Amino acid sequence: MQTLTPPCSSPLNYLNRARHSVIQVGPTRFSVKCGYSFESASFSQGFGASRADWQSSCAILASKVVSQQEDSPAGAVNGHKAAVTDLNLVPVKVDGHIKKPLTISDLSPAPMHGSQLRVAYQGVPGAYSEAAAGKAYPNGEAIPCDQFEVAFQAVELWIADRAVLPVENSLGGSIHRNYDLLLRHRLHIVGEVQLPVHHCLLALPGVRKEFLTRVISHPQALAQCEHSLTKLGLNVAREAVDDTAGAAEFVAANNLRDTAAIASARAAELYGMQVLADGIQDDPSNVTRFVMLAREPIIPRTDRPFKTSIVFAHDQGTSVLFKVLSAFAFRNISLTKIESRPHRSRPIRVVDDESEGTAKHFEYLFYIDFEASMAEVRAQNALAEVQEFTSFLRVLGSYPMDMTPWIPSSPCPGEN
């Protein structure tokens, strides 16, 4: 857990604190506190003599962490002494085949470092997450993962350099699973990207919509297209699957001529399907927000709009939440999100009162996004005040806001 100290004037000081808790024990020796154990390393020119020294130390610690996990399938870091030799980390299509998503058993070894950034996302090729990864890192190599947690682990084990994962949708709300994983893992948010969602109705070539008996897709995609499906005159069963592109892949792989899928136009291209109707989302302002994750934080700046994400907990009732919010309001810092999640380690708090009896309350963690950079003194002062009222506080990241304009999709379904 990251512990905040009094406000600092330099963003470099914040960056050093955000990486690890560092305890100085001598002019040429230090200890790095990681999530698993304490390790030591020596530098000939003192702590932080060069970025290469720091990265070498991180690689050594990462390899030791992996070796300590007896139940982990990862055998090594950076491709040494691998237990699994084929990860299929290749372009989307090789010899006509689409690469499979990573699974937990694939998390060993990592490919050797190169100039191309490797970006993990959840889903199969053609997923909206892949499009978000392409928008965030246009020249990167997209690595599909079958679960959100696998994407986190791929970055931690150096299989990928970044992960791009959804955290909220303008219609469906927050993706709670990823908020929980942000707290469980030690990755840092280094950016965000907002992606308009453009749904299409896909079927095998030659299939007409009147022959369809069911439509499959992700549950949110089905809900977001409910009215449009009715307008198309489709009296079909709706069935939920894990993801949108996976639905298209399933229909194509099993040659299901009575089944359609709701997915992206790219999924239709990848899996050889036709678009029966384009832009079938009920709301044209359907946007999903993704965050970009990395092993190390970026240096916060003040020359462009920044956003900072934090998570905190408290033990003294709802009045503390008011004080926390006041710390931002008094400094004219705008909040863009506040989300509460039950505290899993302490879900219930018992309050004894002789006059009122015994009451039971849920313990909560609060996630907050606010529009300010950690390089700004007002943000540092706000978090220093917040720390006084909380039992736990962690900065998840301070990163540039996505300011790219976007044009809402037109909800005008029509038959091709």
Secondary structure, 3 states (H helix, E strand, C coil): CCCCCCCCCCHHHHHHHHHCEEEECCCCEEEEECCCCEEEEECCCCCCCCHHHHHHHHHHHHHHHHHHCCCCCCCCCCCCCCCCCCCCCCCCEECCEECCCECHHHCCCCCCCCCCCEEEEECCCCCHHHHHHHHHCCCCEEEEECCHHHHHHHHHCCCCCEEEEEEEECCCEECHHHHHHHHHCCCEEEEEEEEECCCEEEECCCCCHHHCCEEEECHHHHHHCHHHHHHCCCCCEEEECCCHHHHHHHHHHCCCCCEEEEECHHHHHHCCCEEEEECCCCCCCCEEEEEEEECCCCCCCCCCCEEEEEEEECCCCHHHHHHHHHHHHCCCCCEEEEEEEECCCCCEEEEEECCCEEEEEECEEEEEEECCCCCCHHHHHHHHHHHHHCCEEEEEEEEECCCCCCCCCCCCCCEC
